[in-house]
């Protein structure tokens, strides 16, 4: 991994020169993109929360619908977050108290617990 980061740093240095941007970009590559430099905007958070609620609703409807006698209530309390949104968005929603972590990558609506 260090060899790849060093090689990437040398490539960035030749392409953009020795800049802070190149250094930060190489650090994020060396860290495996764990330390993202971007923060989630309010618009991204709003879209992600809406997508989460929609996916949870569809999962519950799918669980409740089925062939059987009588009505069946859904037992789904949480889901894995939908793709297309970075982890920082989900962390921000947890920090705001809108979502709760259930463990194992599962998130649930905080107001329902």
Backbone atoms as SQL, in Angstrom:
CREATE TABLE atoms (id INTEGER PRIMARY KEY, chain TEXT, resi INTEGER, resn TEXT, atom TEXT, x REAL, y REAL, z REAL);
INSERT INTO atoms VALUES
  (1, 'A', 1, 'UNK', 'N', 0.828, -1.191, 0.000),
  (2, 'A', 1, 'UNK', 'CA', 0.000, 0.000, 0.000),
  (3, 'A', 1, 'UNK', 'C', 0.869, 1.250, 0.000),
  (4, 'A', 2, 'UNK', 'N', 1.965, 1.224, 0.739),
  (5, 'A', 2, 'UNK', 'CA', 2.848, 2.389, 0.798),
  (6, 'A', 2, 'UNK', 'C', 3.500, 2.611, -0.560),
  (7, 'A', 3, 'UNK', 'N', 3.859, 1.518, -1.231),
  (8, 'A', 3, 'UNK', 'CA', 4.471, 1.645, -2.549),
  (9, 'A', 3, 'UNK', 'C', 3.496, 2.322, -3.510),
  (10, 'A', 4, 'UNK', 'N', 2.220, 1.929, -3.461),
  (11, 'A', 4, 'UNK', 'CA', 1.201, 2.528, -4.326),
  (12, 'A', 4, 'UNK', 'C', 1.031, 4.008, -4.011),
  (13, 'A', 5, 'UNK', 'N', 1.015, 4.362, -2.728),
  (14, 'A', 5, 'UNK', 'CA', 0.852, 5.767, -2.341),
  (15, 'A', 5, 'UNK', 'C', 2.057, 6.590, -2.789),
  (16, 'A', 6, 'UNK', 'N', 3.252, 6.040, -2.661),
  (17, 'A', 6, 'UNK', 'CA', 4.447, 6.744, -3.091),
  (18, 'A', 6, 'UNK', 'C', 4.449, 6.916, -4.604),
  (19, 'A', 7, 'UNK', 'N', 4.054, 5.880, -5.319),
  (20, 'A', 7, 'UNK', 'CA', 3.974, 5.959, -6.766),
  (21, 'A', 7, 'UNK', 'C', 2.932, 6.984, -7.183),
  (22, 'A', 8, 'UNK', 'N', 1.790, 6.990, -6.491),
  (23, 'A', 8, 'UNK', 'CA', 0.718, 7.941, -6.804),
  (24, 'A', 8, 'UNK', 'C', 1.171, 9.373, -6.504),
  (25, 'A', 9, 'UNK', 'N', 1.904, 9.550, -5.414),
  (26, 'A', 9, 'UNK', 'CA', 2.417, 10.873, -5.068),
  (27, 'A', 9, 'UNK', 'C', 3.388, 11.373, -6.131),
  (28, 'A', 10, 'UNK', 'N', 4.245, 10.482, -6.624),
  (29, 'A', 10, 'UNK', 'CA', 5.178, 10.872, -7.675),
  (30, 'A', 10, 'UNK', 'C', 4.431, 11.233, -8.952),
  (31, 'A', 11, 'UNK', 'N', 3.373, 10.495, -9.269),
  (32, 'A', 11, 'UNK', 'CA', 2.572, 10.785, -10.447),
  (33, 'A', 11, 'UNK', 'C', 1.856, 12.127, -10.298),
  (34, 'A', 12, 'UNK', 'N', 1.295, 12.397, -9.125),
  (35, 'A', 12, 'UNK', 'CA', 0.639, 13.678, -8.889),
  (36, 'A', 12, 'UNK', 'C', 1.628, 14.829, -8.964),
  (37, 'A', 13, 'UNK', 'N', 2.822, 14.607, -8.430),
  (38, 'A', 13, 'UNK', 'CA', 3.838, 15.652, -8.457),
  (39, 'A', 13, 'UNK', 'C', 4.191, 16.006, -9.892),
  (40, 'A', 14, 'UNK', 'N', 4.248, 15.007, -10.751),
  (41, 'A', 14, 'UNK', 'CA', 4.597, 15.295, -12.144),
  (42, 'A', 14, 'UNK', 'C', 3.423, 15.929, -12.891),
  (43, 'A', 15, 'UNK', 'N', 2.190, 15.636, -12.506),
  (44, 'A', 15, 'UNK', 'CA', 1.034, 16.168, -13.211),
  (45, 'A', 15, 'UNK', 'C', 0.662, 17.573, -12.753),
  (46, 'A', 16, 'UNK', 'N', 0.549, 17.789, -11.448),
  (47, 'A', 16, 'UNK', 'CA', 0.074, 19.075, -10.951),
  (48, 'A', 16, 'UNK', 'C', 1.123, 19.850, -10.181),
  (49, 'A', 17, 'UNK', 'N', 2.284, 19.316, -10.066),
  (50, 'A', 17, 'UNK', 'CA', 3.305, 19.987, -9.282),
  (51, 'A', 17, 'UNK', 'C', 3.136, 19.647, -7.809),
  (52, 'A', 18, 'UNK', 'N', 4.064, 20.074, -7.002),
  (53, 'A', 18, 'UNK', 'CA', 4.013, 19.772, -5.570),
  (54, 'A', 18, 'UNK', 'C', 3.112, 20.786, -4.900),
  (55, 'A', 19, 'UNK', 'N', 1.849, 20.427, -4.759),
  (56, 'A', 19, 'UNK', 'CA', 0.878, 21.323, -4.152),
  (57, 'A', 19, 'UNK', 'C', 0.240, 20.644, -2.962),
  (58, 'A', 20, 'UNK', 'N', -0.445, 21.409, -2.180),
  (59, 'A', 20, 'UNK', 'CA', -1.168, 20.849, -1.048),
  (60, 'A', 20, 'UNK', 'C', -2.253, 19.910, -1.525),
  (61, 'A', 21, 'UNK', 'N', -2.897, 20.240, -2.635),
  (62, 'A', 21, 'UNK', 'CA', -3.940, 19.389, -3.177),
  (63, 'A', 21, 'UNK', 'C', -3.391, 18.011, -3.507),
  (64, 'A', 22, 'UNK', 'N', -2.245, 17.976, -4.172),
  (65, 'A', 22, 'UNK', 'CA', -1.639, 16.696, -4.512),
  (66, 'A', 22, 'UNK', 'C', -1.259, 15.907, -3.284),
  (67, 'A', 23, 'UNK', 'N', -0.754, 16.579, -2.266),
  (68, 'A', 23, 'UNK', 'CA', -0.369, 15.907, -1.036),
  (69, 'A', 23, 'UNK', 'C', -1.588, 15.352, -0.320),
  (70, 'A', 24, 'UNK', 'N', -2.673, 16.141, -0.213),
  (71, 'A', 24, 'UNK', 'CA', -3.887, 15.670, 0.442),
  (72, 'A', 24, 'UNK', 'C', -4.529, 14.532, -0.335),
  (73, 'A', 25, 'UNK', 'N', -4.512, 14.624, -1.650),
  (74, 'A', 25, 'UNK', 'CA', -5.095, 13.572, -2.467),
  (75, 'A', 25, 'UNK', 'C', -4.330, 12.271, -2.279),
  (76, 'A', 26, 'UNK', 'N', -2.998, 12.370, -2.192),
  (77, 'A', 26, 'UNK', 'CA', -2.217, 11.156, -2.002),
  (78, 'A', 26, 'UNK', 'C', -2.432, 10.581, -0.608),
  (79, 'A', 27, 'UNK', 'N', -2.654, 11.416, 0.388),
  (80, 'A', 27, 'UNK', 'CA', -2.935, 10.916, 1.735),
  (81, 'A', 27, 'UNK', 'C', -4.252, 10.169, 1.765),
  (82, 'A', 28, 'UNK', 'N', -5.261, 10.689, 1.070),
  (83, 'A', 28, 'UNK', 'CA', -6.546, 9.991, 1.072),
  (84, 'A', 28, 'UNK', 'C', -6.431, 8.670, 0.335),
  (85, 'A', 29, 'UNK', 'N', -5.581, 8.608, -0.683),
  (86, 'A', 29, 'UNK', 'CA', -5.368, 7.343, -1.380),
  (87, 'A', 29, 'UNK', 'C', -4.638, 6.380, -0.472),
  (88, 'A', 30, 'UNK', 'N', -3.631, 6.864, 0.252),
  (89, 'A', 30, 'UNK', 'CA', -2.883, 5.994, 1.157),
  (90, 'A', 30, 'UNK', 'C', -3.759, 5.493, 2.296),
  (91, 'A', 31, 'UNK', 'N', -4.728, 6.274, 2.736),
  (92, 'A', 31, 'UNK', 'CA', -5.626, 5.867, 3.814),
  (93, 'A', 31, 'UNK', 'C', -6.811, 5.070, 3.306),
  (94, 'A', 32, 'UNK', 'N', -6.851, 4.785, 2.023),
  (95, 'A', 32, 'UNK', 'CA', -7.955, 4.018, 1.485),
  (96, 'A', 32, 'UNK', 'C', -9.248, 4.811, 1.447),
  (97, 'A', 33, 'UNK', 'N', -9.167, 6.108, 1.263),
  (98, 'A', 33, 'UNK', 'CA', -10.315, 7.008, 1.186),
  (99, 'A', 33, 'UNK', 'C', -11.109, 7.047, 2.486),
  (100, 'A', 34, 'UNK', 'N', -10.499, 6.685, 3.603),
  (101, 'A', 34, 'UNK', 'CA', -11.206, 6.737, 4.885),
  (102, 'A', 34, 'UNK', 'C', -11.395, 8.168, 5.349),
  (103, 'A', 35, 'UNK', 'N', -10.426, 9.013, 5.130),
  (104, 'A', 35, 'UNK', 'CA', -10.511, 10.387, 5.608),
  (105, 'A', 35, 'UNK', 'C', -10.914, 11.322, 4.482),
  (106, 'A', 36, 'UNK', 'N', -12.158, 11.358, 4.172),
  (107, 'A', 36, 'UNK', 'CA', -12.622, 12.204, 3.080),
  (108, 'A', 36, 'UNK', 'C', -12.489, 13.668, 3.470),
  (109, 'A', 37, 'UNK', 'N', -12.179, 14.491, 2.486),
  (110, 'A', 37, 'UNK', 'CA', -11.973, 15.902, 2.740),
  (111, 'A', 37, 'UNK', 'C', -13.256, 16.711, 2.594),
  (112, 'A', 38, 'UNK', 'N', -14.322, 16.077, 2.114),
  (113, 'A', 38, 'UNK', 'CA', -15.566, 16.810, 1.883),
  (114, 'A', 38, 'UNK', 'C', -16.538, 16.587, 3.035),
  (115, 'A', 39, 'UNK', 'N', -17.309, 17.605, 3.309),
  (116, 'A', 39, 'UNK', 'CA', -18.363, 17.508, 4.307),
  (117, 'A', 39, 'UNK', 'C', -19.688, 17.412, 3.574),
  (118, 'A', 40, 'UNK', 'N', -20.646, 16.775, 4.204),
  (119, 'A', 40, 'UNK', 'CA', -21.959, 16.622, 3.594),
  (120, 'A', 40, 'UNK', 'C', -22.721, 17.947, 3.666),
  (121, 'A', 41, 'UNK', 'N', -23.295, 18.349, 2.552),
  (122, 'A', 41, 'UNK', 'CA', -24.090, 19.569, 2.530),
  (123, 'A', 41, 'UNK', 'C', -25.510, 19.261, 2.995),
  (124, 'A', 42, 'UNK', 'N', -26.235, 20.302, 3.339),
  (125, 'A', 42, 'UNK', 'CA', -27.613, 20.121, 3.799),
  (126, 'A', 42, 'UNK', 'C', -28.479, 19.486, 2.715),
  (127, 'A', 43, 'UNK', 'N', -28.230, 19.846, 1.473),
  (128, 'A', 43, 'UNK', 'CA', -29.004, 19.276, 0.357),
  (129, 'A', 43, 'UNK', 'C', -28.741, 17.781, 0.230),
  (130, 'A', 44, 'UNK', 'N', -27.479, 17.365, 0.347),
  (131, 'A', 44, 'UNK', 'CA', -27.138, 15.943, 0.281),
  (132, 'A', 44, 'UNK', 'C', -27.779, 15.177, 1.434),
  (133, 'A', 45, 'UNK', 'N', -27.750, 15.772, 2.617),
  (134, 'A', 45, 'UNK', 'CA', -28.337, 15.124, 3.790),
  (135, 'A', 45, 'UNK', 'C', -29.839, 14.963, 3.608),
  (136, 'A', 46, 'UNK', 'N', -30.471, 15.991, 3.081),
  (137, 'A', 46, 'UNK', 'CA', -31.913, 15.951, 2.862),
  (138, 'A', 46, 'UNK', 'C', -32.287, 14.866, 1.848),
  (139, 'A', 47, 'UNK', 'N', -31.542, 14.791, 0.741),
  (140, 'A', 47, 'UNK', 'CA', -31.813, 13.772, -0.278),
  (141, 'A', 47, 'UNK', 'C', -31.560, 12.370, 0.248),
  (142, 'A', 48, 'UNK', 'N', -30.499, 12.206, 1.034),
  (143, 'A', 48, 'UNK', 'CA', -30.179, 10.890, 1.580),
  (144, 'A', 48, 'UNK', 'C', -31.255, 10.437, 2.570),
  (145, 'A', 49, 'UNK', 'N', -31.744, 11.341, 3.406),
  (146, 'A', 49, 'UNK', 'CA', -32.776, 10.985, 4.377),
  (147, 'A', 49, 'UNK', 'C', -34.073, 10.603, 3.663),
  (148, 'A', 50, 'UNK', 'N', -34.392, 11.322, 2.612),
  (149, 'A', 50, 'UNK', 'CA', -35.592, 11.009, 1.833),
  (150, 'A', 50, 'UNK', 'C', -35.442, 9.633, 1.166),
  (151, 'A', 51, 'UNK', 'N', -34.264, 9.355, 0.614),
  (152, 'A', 51, 'UNK', 'CA', -34.009, 8.049, -0.012),
  (153, 'A', 51, 'UNK', 'C', -34.073, 6.933, 1.022),
  (154, 'A', 52, 'UNK', 'N', -33.565, 7.191, 2.230),
  (155, 'A', 52, 'UNK', 'CA', -33.603, 6.184, 3.290),
  (156, 'A', 52, 'UNK', 'C', -35.043, 5.857, 3.669),
  (157, 'A', 53, 'UNK', 'N', -35.852, 6.896, 3.875),
  (158, 'A', 53, 'UNK', 'CA', -37.250, 6.668, 4.255),
  (159, 'A', 53, 'UNK', 'C', -38.003, 5.915, 3.158),
  (160, 'A', 54, 'UNK', 'N', -37.741, 6.246, 1.914),
  (161, 'A', 54, 'UNK', 'CA', -38.409, 5.573, 0.807),
  (162, 'A', 54, 'UNK', 'C', -37.992, 4.107, 0.731),
  (163, 'A', 55, 'UNK', 'N', -36.706, 3.828, 0.881),
  (164, 'A', 55, 'UNK', 'CA', -36.219, 2.448, 0.836),
  (165, 'A', 55, 'UNK', 'C', -36.770, 1.637, 2.011),
  (166, 'A', 56, 'UNK', 'N', -36.849, 2.247, 3.189),
  (167, 'A', 56, 'UNK', 'CA', -37.403, 1.561, 4.361),
  (168, 'A', 56, 'UNK', 'C', -38.883, 1.247, 4.152),
  (169, 'A', 57, 'UNK', 'N', -39.619, 2.190, 3.596),
  (170, 'A', 57, 'UNK', 'CA', -41.039, 1.987, 3.334),
  (171, 'A', 57, 'UNK', 'C', -41.244, 0.835, 2.347),
  (172, 'A', 58, 'UNK', 'N', -40.443, 0.817, 1.275),
  (173, 'A', 58, 'UNK', 'CA', -40.562, -0.263, 0.290),
  (174, 'A', 58, 'UNK', 'C', -40.182, -1.612, 0.880),
  (175, 'A', 59, 'UNK', 'N', -39.169, -1.639, 1.730),
  (176, 'A', 59, 'UNK', 'CA', -38.771, -2.894, 2.370),
  (177, 'A', 59, 'UNK', 'C', -39.876, -3.413, 3.284),
  (178, 'A', 60, 'UNK', 'N', -40.517, -2.506, 4.009),
  (179, 'A', 60, 'UNK', 'CA', -41.614, -2.910, 4.892),
  (180, 'A', 60, 'UNK', 'C', -42.827, -3.392, 4.106),
  (181, 'A', 61, 'UNK', 'N', -43.155, -2.701, 3.017),
  (182, 'A', 61, 'UNK', 'CA', -44.271, -3.143, 2.173),
  (183, 'A', 61, 'UNK', 'C', -43.987, -4.506, 1.562),
  (184, 'A', 62, 'UNK', 'N', -42.763, -4.723, 1.143),
  (185, 'A', 62, 'UNK', 'CA', -42.389, -6.010, 0.572),
  (186, 'A', 62, 'UNK', 'C', -42.476, -7.117, 1.615),
  (187, 'A', 63, 'UNK', 'N', -42.083, -6.816, 2.832),
  (188, 'A', 63, 'UNK', 'CA', -42.148, -7.810, 3.905),
  (189, 'A', 63, 'UNK', 'C', -43.595, -8.126, 4.283),
  (190, 'A', 64, 'UNK', 'N', -44.434, -7.111, 4.305),
  (191, 'A', 64, 'UNK', 'CA', -45.825, -7.308, 4.710),
  (192, 'A', 64, 'UNK', 'C', -46.653, -7.976, 3.618),
  (193, 'A', 65, 'UNK', 'N', -46.297, -7.737, 2.369),
  (194, 'A', 65, 'UNK', 'CA', -47.062, -8.357, 1.288),
  (195, 'A', 65, 'UNK', 'C', -46.542, -9.767, 1.076),
  (196, 'A', 66, 'UNK', 'N', -47.429, -10.655, 0.965),
  (197, 'A', 66, 'UNK', 'CA', -47.055, -12.046, 0.763),
  (198, 'A', 66, 'UNK', 'C', -48.307, -12.887, 0.752),
  (199, 'A', 67, 'UNK', 'N', -48.150, -14.060, 0.256),
  (200, 'A', 67, 'UNK', 'CA', -49.293, -14.952, 0.225),
  (201, 'A', 67, 'UNK', 'C', -49.448, -15.590, 1.596),
  (202, 'A', 68, 'UNK', 'N', -50.563, -15.364, 2.173),
  (203, 'A', 68, 'UNK', 'CA', -50.840, -15.929, 3.481),
  (204, 'A', 68, 'UNK', 'C', -52.242, -15.577, 3.903),
  (205, 'A', 69, 'UNK', 'N', -52.683, -16.208, 4.931),
  (206, 'A', 69, 'UNK', 'CA', -54.025, -15.959, 5.428),
  (207, 'A', 69, 'UNK', 'C', -53.952, -14.841, 6.454),
  (208, 'A', 70, 'UNK', 'N', -54.810, -13.863, 6.293),
  (209, 'A', 70, 'UNK', 'CA', -54.840, -12.746, 7.229),
  (210, 'A', 70, 'UNK', 'C', -53.795, -11.694, 6.907),
  (211, 'A', 71, 'UNK', 'N', -53.829, -10.652, 7.676),
  (212, 'A', 71, 'UNK', 'CA', -52.862, -9.579, 7.461),
  (213, 'A', 71, 'UNK', 'C', -51.586, -9.868, 8.224),
  (214, 'A', 72, 'UNK', 'N', -50.518, -9.368, 7.711),
  (215, 'A', 72, 'UNK', 'CA', -49.216, -9.604, 8.328),
  (216, 'A', 72, 'UNK', 'C', -48.522, -8.262, 8.513),
  (217, 'A', 73, 'UNK', 'N', -48.073, -7.995, 9.693),
  (218, 'A', 73, 'UNK', 'CA', -47.346, -6.748, 9.962),
  (219, 'A', 73, 'UNK', 'C', -45.867, -6.963, 9.645),
  (220, 'A', 74, 'UNK', 'N', -45.241, -5.932, 9.156),
  (221, 'A', 74, 'UNK', 'CA', -43.820, -6.011, 8.842),
  (222, 'A', 74, 'UNK', 'C', -43.007, -6.027, 10.133),
  (223, 'A', 75, 'UNK', 'N', -41.942, -6.794, 10.123),
  (224, 'A', 75, 'UNK', 'CA', -41.054, -6.860, 11.283),
  (225, 'A', 75, 'UNK', 'C', -39.736, -6.149, 11.006),
  (226, 'A', 76, 'UNK', 'N', -39.663, -5.398, 9.926),
  (227, 'A', 76, 'UNK', 'CA', -38.422, -4.708, 9.563),
  (228, 'A', 76, 'UNK', 'C', -38.338, -3.399, 10.343),
  (229, 'A', 77, 'UNK', 'N', -37.266, -3.257, 11.090),
  (230, 'A', 77, 'UNK', 'CA', -37.064, -2.049, 11.874),
  (231, 'A', 77, 'UNK', 'C', -35.995, -1.147, 11.308),
  (232, 'A', 78, 'UNK', 'N', -35.057, -1.720, 10.559),
  (233, 'A', 78, 'UNK', 'CA', -33.968, -0.942, 9.991),
  (234, 'A', 78, 'UNK', 'C', -33.440, -1.604, 8.739),
  (235, 'A', 79, 'UNK', 'N', -32.677, -0.851, 7.971),
  (236, 'A', 79, 'UNK', 'CA', -32.110, -1.339, 6.717),
  (237, 'A', 79, 'UNK', 'C', -30.685, -0.836, 6.579),
  (238, 'A', 80, 'UNK', 'N', -29.971, -1.410, 5.622),
  (239, 'A', 80, 'UNK', 'CA', -28.674, -0.848, 5.279),
  (240, 'A', 80, 'UNK', 'C', -28.928, 0.412, 4.460),
  (241, 'A', 81, 'UNK', 'N', -28.137, 1.430, 4.612),
  (242, 'A', 81, 'UNK', 'CA', -28.384, 2.684, 3.885),
  (243, 'A', 81, 'UNK', 'C', -28.285, 2.478, 2.375),
  (244, 'A', 82, 'UNK', 'N', -29.120, 3.178, 1.624),
  (245, 'A', 82, 'UNK', 'CA', -29.050, 3.071, 0.167),
  (246, 'A', 82, 'UNK', 'C', -27.707, 3.552, -0.363),
  (247, 'A', 83, 'UNK', 'N', -27.270, 2.962, -1.442),
  (248, 'A', 83, 'UNK', 'CA', -26.018, 3.369, -2.067),
  (249, 'A', 83, 'UNK', 'C', -26.164, 4.721, -2.745),
  (250, 'A', 84, 'UNK', 'N', -25.064, 5.261, -3.153),
  (251, 'A', 84, 'UNK', 'CA', -25.088, 6.535, -3.849),
  (252, 'A', 84, 'UNK', 'C', -24.835, 7.729, -2.956),
  (253, 'A', 85, 'UNK', 'N', -24.713, 7.490, -1.670),
  (254, 'A', 85, 'UNK', 'CA', -24.439, 8.578, -0.725),
  (255, 'A', 85, 'UNK', 'C', -23.215, 8.183, 0.096),
  (256, 'A', 86, 'UNK', 'N', -22.308, 9.132, 0.332),
  (257, 'A', 86, 'UNK', 'CA', -21.104, 8.804, 1.091),
  (258, 'A', 86, 'UNK', 'C', -21.412, 8.543, 2.568),
  (259, 'A', 87, 'UNK', 'N', -20.531, 7.841, 3.253),
  (260, 'A', 87, 'UNK', 'CA', -20.743, 7.545, 4.680),
  (261, 'A', 87, 'UNK', 'C', -20.872, 8.789, 5.551),
  (262, 'A', 88, 'UNK', 'N', -20.259, 9.900, 5.136),
  (263, 'A', 88, 'UNK', 'CA', -20.346, 11.130, 5.922),
  (264, 'A', 88, 'UNK', 'C', -21.782, 11.624, 6.052),
  (265, 'A', 89, 'UNK', 'N', -22.590, 11.362, 5.027),
  (266, 'A', 89, 'UNK', 'CA', -23.990, 11.775, 5.063),
  (267, 'A', 89, 'UNK', 'C', -24.736, 11.006, 6.146),
  (268, 'A', 90, 'UNK', 'N', -24.494, 9.704, 6.215),
  (269, 'A', 90, 'UNK', 'CA', -25.187, 8.876, 7.218),
  (270, 'A', 90, 'UNK', 'C', -24.704, 9.222, 8.620),
  (271, 'A', 91, 'UNK', 'N', -23.400, 9.526, 8.742),
  (272, 'A', 91, 'UNK', 'CA', -22.876, 9.950, 10.041),
  (273, 'A', 91, 'UNK', 'C', -23.528, 11.254, 10.488),
  (274, 'A', 92, 'UNK', 'N', -23.740, 12.161, 9.541),
  (275, 'A', 92, 'UNK', 'CA', -24.383, 13.439, 9.871),
  (276, 'A', 92, 'UNK', 'C', -25.830, 13.230, 10.310),
  (277, 'A', 93, 'UNK', 'N', -26.546, 12.314, 9.658),
  (278, 'A', 93, 'UNK', 'CA', -27.934, 12.035, 10.039),
  (279, 'A', 93, 'UNK', 'C', -28.011, 11.380, 11.418),
  (280, 'A', 94, 'UNK', 'N', -27.040, 10.548, 11.745),
  (281, 'A', 94, 'UNK', 'CA', -26.993, 9.960, 13.087),
  (282, 'A', 94, 'UNK', 'C', -26.690, 11.033, 14.120),
  (283, 'A', 95, 'UNK', 'N', -25.764, 11.932, 13.786),
  (284, 'A', 95, 'UNK', 'CA', -25.410, 13.021, 14.707),
  (285, 'A', 95, 'UNK', 'C', -26.583, 13.969, 14.925),
  (286, 'A', 96, 'UNK', 'N', -27.412, 14.169, 13.906),
  (287, 'A', 96, 'UNK', 'CA', -28.588, 15.028, 14.037),
  (288, 'A', 96, 'UNK', 'C', -29.714, 14.355, 14.812),
  (289, 'A', 97, 'UNK', 'N', -29.602, 13.054, 15.033),
  (290, 'A', 97, 'UNK', 'CA', -30.630, 12.337, 15.782),
  (291, 'A', 97, 'UNK', 'C', -31.787, 11.851, 14.930),
  (292, 'A', 98, 'UNK', 'N', -31.644, 11.888, 13.621),
  (293, 'A', 98, 'UNK', 'CA', -32.714, 11.422, 12.742),
  (294, 'A', 98, 'UNK', 'C', -32.645, 9.917, 12.524),
  (295, 'A', 99, 'UNK', 'N', -31.431, 9.353, 12.570),
  (296, 'A', 99, 'UNK', 'CA', -31.226, 7.918, 12.409),
  (297, 'A', 99, 'UNK', 'C', -30.470, 7.375, 13.606),
  (298, 'A', 100, 'UNK', 'N', -30.646, 6.087, 13.851),
  (299, 'A', 100, 'UNK', 'CA', -29.906, 5.393, 14.912),
  (300, 'A', 100, 'UNK', 'C', -29.203, 4.191, 14.316),
  (301, 'A', 101, 'UNK', 'N', -28.019, 3.920, 14.814),
  (302, 'A', 101, 'UNK', 'CA', -27.274, 2.733, 14.385),
  (303, 'A', 101, 'UNK', 'C', -27.781, 1.516, 15.158),
  (304, 'A', 102, 'UNK', 'N', -28.090, 0.469, 14.405),
  (305, 'A', 102, 'UNK', 'CA', -28.565, -0.776, 15.006),
  (306, 'A', 102, 'UNK', 'C', -27.443, -1.798, 15.126),
  (307, 'A', 103, 'UNK', 'N', -26.331, -1.566, 14.468),
  (308, 'A', 103, 'UNK', 'CA', -25.225, -2.514, 14.473),
  (309, 'A', 103, 'UNK', 'C', -25.198, -3.298, 13.172),
  (310, 'A', 104, 'UNK', 'N', -24.031, -3.709, 12.758),
  (311, 'A', 104, 'UNK', 'CA', -23.891, -4.475, 11.536),
  (312, 'A', 104, 'UNK', 'C', -24.186, -3.677, 10.278),
  (313, 'A', 105, 'UNK', 'N', -24.050, -2.361, 10.334),
  (314, 'A', 105, 'UNK', 'CA', -24.311, -1.518, 9.181),
  (315, 'A', 105, 'UNK', 'C', -25.775, -1.196, 8.966),
  (316, 'A', 106, 'UNK', 'N', -26.625, -1.549, 9.922),
  (317, 'A', 106, 'UNK', 'CA', -28.064, -1.299, 9.820),
  (318, 'A', 106, 'UNK', 'C', -28.389, 0.031, 10.498),
  (319, 'A', 107, 'UNK', 'N', -29.201, 0.831, 9.816),
  (320, 'A', 107, 'UNK', 'CA', -29.695, 2.089, 10.381),
  (321, 'A', 107, 'UNK', 'C', -31.202, 2.026, 10.486),
  (322, 'A', 108, 'UNK', 'N', -31.761, 2.708, 11.487),
  (323, 'A', 108, 'UNK', 'CA', -33.198, 2.751, 11.684),
  (324, 'A', 108, 'UNK', 'C', -33.605, 4.194, 11.965),
  (325, 'A', 109, 'UNK', 'N', -34.880, 4.498, 11.752),
  (326, 'A', 109, 'UNK', 'CA', -35.393, 5.816, 12.091),
  (327, 'A', 109, 'UNK', 'C', -35.368, 5.975, 13.602),
  (328, 'A', 110, 'UNK', 'N', -34.850, 7.079, 14.082),
  (329, 'A', 110, 'UNK', 'CA', -34.706, 7.286, 15.519),
  (330, 'A', 110, 'UNK', 'C', -36.058, 7.524, 16.184),
  (331, 'A', 111, 'UNK', 'N', -36.998, 8.132, 15.490),
  (332, 'A', 111, 'UNK', 'CA', -38.276, 8.478, 16.091),
  (333, 'A', 111, 'UNK', 'C', -39.159, 7.254, 16.334),
  (334, 'A', 112, 'UNK', 'N', -38.833, 6.123, 15.722),
  (335, 'A', 112, 'UNK', 'CA', -39.651, 4.924, 15.878),
  (336, 'A', 112, 'UNK', 'C', -39.169, 4.026, 17.009),
  (337, 'A', 113, 'UNK', 'N', -38.020, 4.313, 17.550),
  (338, 'A', 113, 'UNK', 'CA', -37.480, 3.427, 18.595),
  (339, 'A', 113, 'UNK', 'C', -37.993, 3.762, 19.955);
